[in-house]
Amino acid sequence: MGLPASLAISIVISAYPQGFQEGDWVNYTNFRFITSAALDQATVYFGTSGGVIRYDRFANRWLEPMTITDGLPAPYIENIAYDPAFDRIYALSRQGPVYYQPTFRQWYSAAEFPFDLARNDFSPGALGVLTTEFGYTYQNGRITDLYFRSYQLTRGVDDGFYRLFVGAWGLGPVVINSRYGDLKLLPYSIHTEDATALIRVDDKFWIGAGLDDADEPGITACDTSMQAFQYFLPRYTTGIGSTSITSALGDGRYTWLGTVYGLVRYDSEAGSFTTYADFSPLPSVEITSLAADTAWIYAGTDRGLGAVARSGRAEPQRKDEKFPNDSGAVKEDKGGVPLSGKNRMTGWRINCLKAIDGYLYVGTERGALRREINNYGDFEFVNTPEGMLSDDILDMAGWGDSLYFGTKNDVIIINTVTGVASTITDQGKFGIWQIRKIAVDSMNVWAATNVGLWKFRKSDGYSRIFTTADGMISSDVRTIEMLGDHIWMATPRGVIRFYWNRPGRID
């Protein structure tokens, strides 16, 4: 029986900031620790240690999660229940009970939590033997993987069609078909809350992870629709030395990941990783950036520039050097030496590599350089007559006739047709903020900074910084990726998706 209407105090506990609405900010964090489950007519709700996640059981797809940004008073949800009389989802957080009204798409405070409506249809003794996915076994309410990690099943709900949706503590949701006796994992969201980077490679995001005292850090690979997830942990995945990703790029069958401990190559066909670290031909194990031409993968490091062939072999030292091909036969290197002498920039910190308009650009602690792609001649410095680029170049981008160079405090714009250079910044943040990454579209320049997401409108010079006050789960933005009308960000609190181009909203 639901709460009487007289006891339900309908007070909006956390309205969206002015001008924003549900879906403008979506936060993805660690939702693998499931406490409870509830079910309405179409949706399964899971209470987790990071918020509420939702699964459409008819479309068989995940809906957007709900976190403190959406109105939850605290991330940890101890219990969850559905009240069919009022069509409400109740959540018991560590800051008290609240309920969600789907009609108004808003969370409200509640006088009490309806414990009599909280369900748990999961009973280990009623299931018997279950068939699981490869690498997992089920016994007495626990799932165990190949590495003997064990996950306790917590609470679940039966949808009435032989499907039992259950949470696992540390593994995320699972669905059990009680008719056929099989168990399927439903992994969702990032493995580790502390996201060091989010980089798009084709139709997939690669999300790096920092150190997390509460759990082992893991790399997350997921499709850009946030429906299919894979987790890779160094302790259990051969070929990964670090989960802290700095850069990534695709090369057909292979994905190359730059990490703080080595260059990593992922073979999508074999499902295996190879790390180029201590004994690799690269100048350092700390990879800061990646770029490619038709023959080589270029790796910027904290001590210079290196290269590895797309096939994975080491860079030759002479133009006439012979090397074994994939079949073991020996053939002559026709591509030449991609880097030699001063082009290795030995001892320099390489901050970024970008292929723009037929040139390979290098951003370093001593300025910006470039050379034609597939031309193995010398790099040349890029600068203005005033020496505006004689600085630590942290990131670069191109749009139309302009090049954009990010430094710690400002973004320098050079018109490649007229040669005119200009600088944009936020004077109020000059000397306070740290610009890390930049992105450009037809209307705006965007920057990831340690104090928020910065937007600069090119048409009139209007700028603003988006922070937690606007709906972000964290203002410490490490990287950004633009994908259509959305900007994706990696932060220490998780991943943020921002609907920057919603019609009718004025920022």
Rosetta blueprint (number, residue, H / E / L):
1 M L
2 G L
3 L L
4 P L
5 A H
6 S H
7 L H
8 A L
9 I L
10 S L
11 I L
12 V E
13 I L
14 S L
15 A L
16 Y L
17 P L
18 Q L
19 G L
20 F L
21 Q L
22 E L
23 G L
24 D L
25 W E
26 V E
27 N E
28 Y E
29 T L
30 N L
31 F L
32 R L
33 F E
34 I E
35 T E
36 S E
37 A E
38 A E
39 L E
40 D L
41 Q L
42 A L
43 T E
44 V E
45 Y E
46 F E
47 G E
48 T E
49 S L
50 G L
51 G L
52 V E
53 I E
54 R E
55 Y E
56 D E
57 R L
58 F L
59 A L
60 N L
61 R E
62 W E
63 L L
64 E L
65 P L
66 M E
67 T L
68 I H
69 T H
70 D H
71 G L
72 L L
73 P L
74 A L
75 P L
76 Y L
77 I E
78 E E
79 N E
80 I E
81 A E
82 Y E
83 D E
84 P L
85 A L
86 F L
87 D L
88 R E
89 I E
90 Y E
91 A E
92 L E
93 S E
94 R L
95 Q L
96 G E
97 P E
98 V E
99 Y E
100 Y E
101 Q E
102 P L
103 T L
104 F L
105 R L
106 Q E
107 W E
108 Y E
109 S E
110 A L
111 A L
112 E L
113 F L
114 P L
115 F H
116 D H
117 L H
118 A L
119 R L
120 N L
121 D L
122 F L
123 S L
124 P H
125 G H
126 A H
127 L L
128 G L
129 V L
130 L L
131 T E
132 T L
133 E L
134 F L
135 G L
136 Y E
137 T E
138 Y E
139 Q E
140 N L
141 G L
142 R E
143 I E
144 T E
145 D E
146 L L
147 Y L
148 F L
149 R L
150 S E
151 Y E
152 Q E
153 L E
154 T E
155 R E
156 G E
157 V E
158 D E
159 D L
160 G L
161 F L
162 Y L
163 R E
164 L E
165 F E
166 V E
167 G E
168 A E
169 W E
170 G L
171 L L
172 G E
173 P E
174 V E
175 V E
176 I E
177 N E
178 S L
179 R L
180 Y L
181 G L
182 D E
183 L E
184 K E
185 L E
186 L L
187 P L
188 Y L
189 S L
190 I L
191 H L
192 T L
193 E L
194 D L
195 A E
196 T E
197 A E
198 L E
199 I E
200 R E
201 V E
202 D L
203 D L
204 K E
205 F E
206 W E
207 I E
208 G E
209 A E
210 G L
211 L L
212 D L
213 D L
214 A L
215 D L
216 E L
217 P L
218 G L
219 I E
220 T E
221 A E
222 C E
223 D E
224 T L
225 S L
226 M L
227 Q L
228 A L
229 F E
230 Q E
231 Y E
232 F E
233 L L
234 P L
235 R L
236 Y L
237 T L
238 T L
239 G L
240 I L
241 G L
242 S L
243 T L
244 S L
245 I E
246 T E
247 S E
248 A E
249 L E
250 G E
251 D E
252 G L
253 R L
254 Y E
255 T E
256 W E
257 L E
258 G E
259 T E
260 V L
261 Y L
262 G E
263 L E
264 V E
265 R E
266 Y E
267 D E
268 S L
269 E L
270 A L
271 G L
272 S E
273 F E
274 T E
275 T E
276 Y E
277 A L
278 D L
279 F L
280 S L
281 P L
282 L L
283 P L
284 S L
285 V L
286 E L
287 I E
288 T E
289 S E
290 L E
291 A E
292 A E
293 D L
294 T L
295 A L
296 W E
297 I E
298 Y E
299 A E
300 G E
301 T E
302 D L
303 R L
304 G E
305 L E
306 G E
307 A E
308 V E
309 A E
310 R L
311 S L
312 G L
313 R L
314 A E
315 E L
316 P L
317 Q L
318 R L
319 K L
320 D L
321 E L
322 K E
323 F E
324 P E
325 N L
326 D L
327 S L
328 G L
329 A L
330 V E
331 K E
332 E E
333 D L
334 K L
335 G L
336 G L
337 V L
338 P L
339 L L
340 S L
341 G H
342 K H
343 N H
344 R H
345 M L
346 T L
347 G L
348 W L
349 R L
350 I E
351 N E
352 C E
353 L E
354 K E
355 A E
356 I E
357 D L
358 G L
359 Y E
360 L E
361 Y E
362 V E
363 G E
364 T E
365 E L
366 R L
367 G E
368 A E
369 L E
370 R E
371 R E
372 E E
373 I L
374 N L
375 N L
376 Y L
377 G L
378 D L
379 F L
380 E E
381 F E
382 V E
383 N L
384 T L
385 P L
386 E L
387 G L
388 M L
389 L L
390 S L
391 D L
392 D L
393 I L
394 L L
395 D E
396 M E
397 A E
398 G E
399 W E
400 G L
401 D L
402 S E
403 L E
404 Y E
405 F E
406 G E
407 T L
408 K L
409 N L
410 D L
411 V E
412 I E
413 I E
414 I E
415 N E
416 T L
417 V L
418 T L
419 G L
420 V L
421 A E
422 S E
423 T E
424 I E
425 T L
426 D L
427 Q H
428 G H
429 K H
430 F L
431 G L
432 I L
433 W L
434 Q L
435 I E
436 R E
437 K E
438 I E
439 A E
440 V E
441 D L
442 S L
443 M L
444 N E
445 V E
446 W E
447 A E
448 A E
449 T E
450 N L
451 V L
452 G E
453 L E
454 W E
455 K E
456 F E
457 R E
458 K L
459 S L
460 D L
461 G L
462 Y L
463 S E
464 R E
465 I E
466 F E
467 T L
468 T H
469 A H
470 D H
471 G L
472 M L
473 I L
474 S L
475 S L
476 D L
477 V L
478 R L
479 T E
480 I E
481 E E
482 M E
483 L E
484 G L
485 D L
486 H E
487 I E
488 W E
489 M E
490 A E
491 T E
492 P L
493 R L
494 G E
495 V E
496 I E
497 R E
498 F E
499 Y E
500 W L
501 N L
502 R L
503 P L
504 G L
505 R L
506 I L
507 D L
